[in-house]
Amino acid sequence: MPNQVINVEWTTPDEVNGRIINYIVHYGEVPEGATEPTEWQQAKVDGLDVNHQLPQLNPKTQYAIRVQAVSDRGPGVISAPQMIRTLPLGTFHGLFLEIAFDN
């Protein structure tokens, strides 16, 4: 039963190529023994926001998360993936992850 939440927060890029329209949070479950998801999901976030909550995640599961800015000139570089594991069932805590862009 998916009930886990990850709060993702990022900093704006140091150098922006145009006006940021939105961000795309790429995320996916990482299978045991793998280094990245077999399938990436996406959440589109308004360009004025620098955080997003990923709800309905599976408990005790490894996720990879990365963020990409999209400006009026097109999509930017995707951040390096960050790994995070959700908590087991029965625990009521949100997880927090901060991602910084390397320019």
N, C-alpha and C positions, 0 to 999 in steps of 0.2 A: 504494500500500500504506500504510494508516494505521499509523504507528508513533510519532507525536509525542505528547507529554504536556504539559499546562499545569497547573501547580500554582496554585490560586486560594486566596488568603488574605484574610480580611476582619476588620474590627473589629465588635464587638457594637454595636447601636444605643445612643446616649446615653440615650434615653428609650424604655423598653419598655412596651408596652400589654399587660400580662399576662406569663405565663411563656413563654419561647421554647421551642417544642416541636421545631421543625426549621427548617432553611434550605432554600431552593430556589435552586440555581445554574442560571440560564437561560443557554444558550449556543447559538451557531450560526455556520455559515460565512457570511461576507459576500462576495457575488459581486463581481467586479471592477467598479468604478464605482458600486457601491451604498453606502449608508450604514448599512444594518442587514441582518440575515439575512432570507431569505425564509421560513425556518422556524426557530423556536426549539425547542431540545431542553431537557429539564430533568433535573437530578440532585438527588435529595432527600438532605439531609445532617442527621445528628443535631444537635439544638439545643445540645449541649455542645461540638460541634466548631466551629472557626473557620477551617477550611481543607478543601480537597477537591482531589483530582487528577482531571483530565479526561484519560483515556487514549484511545488508538486514534484520534487526530486525524490529519488529512491533512497532509503536509508542505507547506511554503511556501504556507500558506493563511491568509487573514485571518479571525479569529474575533471576535465580539462576546460579551462576558460581562457578566452582571449578577447581583446577589444579592438575595434577598428573605427576610426573617425571617417565620416563621409562629408566632404565639403561641396560647395557649389561647383567645384572643378572635378569632382569624382571621388572615389574611395581612396583612402590613404593606406599606409602600411599597417598590417595586423600585428598587434603586440605578440610577444613570445607567450606561449601557453603557460598557464599557472595551474598546478595540480592541487586539488583539495578533496578531502573525503568527508562525506556527510556522516552524521552521527547515527548510531543504532536506534531502532524503534524504542519508544518509551522516554526518550530525552527530548526536552522542549527547549532547544536553543537554536537560534539562527547562527549561521557561520558567516564570517566577514572576510572578504578578500579584497586587497587593494592592488591595482595594476598601474604601473607607470610606463609611459612611452619613452623609449630610448631614441633620441634624435641625434 
